[in-house]
Amino acid sequence: MKILFAASEAYPLVKTGGLGDVIHALPRALHQQGVDVRIILPAYRLVLEQISNLRIAGWLQVQGAGRLHEIRILETTDQRLGVPLLLVDAPNLFDRPGSPYLHPDGYNWHDNAERFSVFSRAVAQVASSTGMLDWKPDVVHAHDWQTGLLPAFLKLIPDAPASVYTIHNLSYSGIFSHEEFAQLHLPGEWWSADALEFFGNFSMLKGGIIFADKVTTVSPTYAREIQTPGFGYGFDGVLRSHDHKLRGILNGIDQEIWNPATDPHLPHHYSLKYHYLAGKRNNKKALLKQLGVELKDEQLHTPLLGFIGRLVEQKGVDLLLQIIPHILDNHDVRLVILGSGEKHFENALRELAALYPQRLLLTLGYSEELAHRIEAGADLFLMPSRFEPCGLNQMYSLRYGTPPLVHQVGGLADTVVDATQENLKNNTATGFVFYEPSTGAMLHAIERALDLYKKPASWHKLMRTAMAQDFGWNKSANEYIRLYEEVGK
Ligand code: ADP
């Protein structure tokens, strides 16, 4: 089975978020199961600078916005990716400084519609030609709005491969104007509510939903949620009418990078089999010390709550802000927060941290190392997201023996089992779940967690069940293989 992954990012070459991680881990997992996978990316300057041994596979002429682009297709193998890499080299679109989508001054590139439609057109041509690569995929797997037009372009080419389209976050949907639609020479019949048109503009993501043979998203619950007005960002109707081809497949985590037994960021290693209680206690002590709180061993029983994430409304930061005074005024706990994002959230957290010195331990910024140390050192991990396509932190927390406390949405609902009496008794509980995005519901869940924390035998059992969960990529890779087999023949 031959699969071509088309995306706008792949870790470690270029990454702005979770998409980049998936385009690293999933192709590797598929490759290990014997699938012949290649990745195709735009030849950003940043990527070209990191790669040697490029070979020119061929040339294409591709329609852009009122002009044709002369494009080279480059081929290479890069150890870090683990599968062959192809690049769409259109220097006047991609040989630029900065991130894949933004000018170095922080605004979107003015020609993003052209950049990603040219990329998608080029990939459709490469994937459908037998001459250029001596390798024709059975399935093209496209990801997020940047490649939403790819399944549509494939439908214009006779004998083109089948397509699978994955939505990683529906709130970014590649919306552009009618003027851009016309400049790109897209087929006129695509300007229709049954195709790309979207409330007076057009959406590239909608192209993926309409034209792909299968559509997936990154958790089963999110696949259901996005078919409702509350989570659908205006696409719920079109998703409902295509629900026969929509499936939710949970993302995995990298269990080598996120492994408390070997994690190079941790001062103390531990595992389910090897001193997990002492390991976590020592990491907690070290974490607190790093954040300016020096405690004696007998003072370490005070629960430490953790939060890591982008400080945006999606992550439930408004709920967090409202509950902080309640929990710090009424309970003997500490809270460690690592995040960066919207300035008003950063300022509000800063003000609270000044009110609760030594108890609200705030770090504004991005730190991979501190994130690992919080996962290991905290007792309870807070994830009150308002929506969460999959979410990674709750899975890291489970693996590090830090029961997550989550709002029951998206991937959080699919990965955390609430510590009810019954679930505790039958050894399935792994964390705490609340069912509506309100401070009352979240506080109630925190109080349940703090009560259980006072019962060490039950708490340790919860930690052990959490640590025993397997969220590696193999299971998801197998689900994708079944999907490719359904469409690729
Ligand atoms: P999203 O992709 O919506 O931001 P996820 O939970 O899927 O949320 O993944 C976020 C990833 O980014 C996690 O690995 C998390 O630890 C990391 N992360 C987010 N903010 C920070 C930060 N300030 N410092 C370090 N890591 C962070």
Residues whose N, C-alpha, C, O or C-beta is under 5 A from the ligand:
A	BS01	ADP	G17 G18 I308 G309 R310 L338 G339 S340 G365 Y366 S367 E368 A371 G391 L392 N393
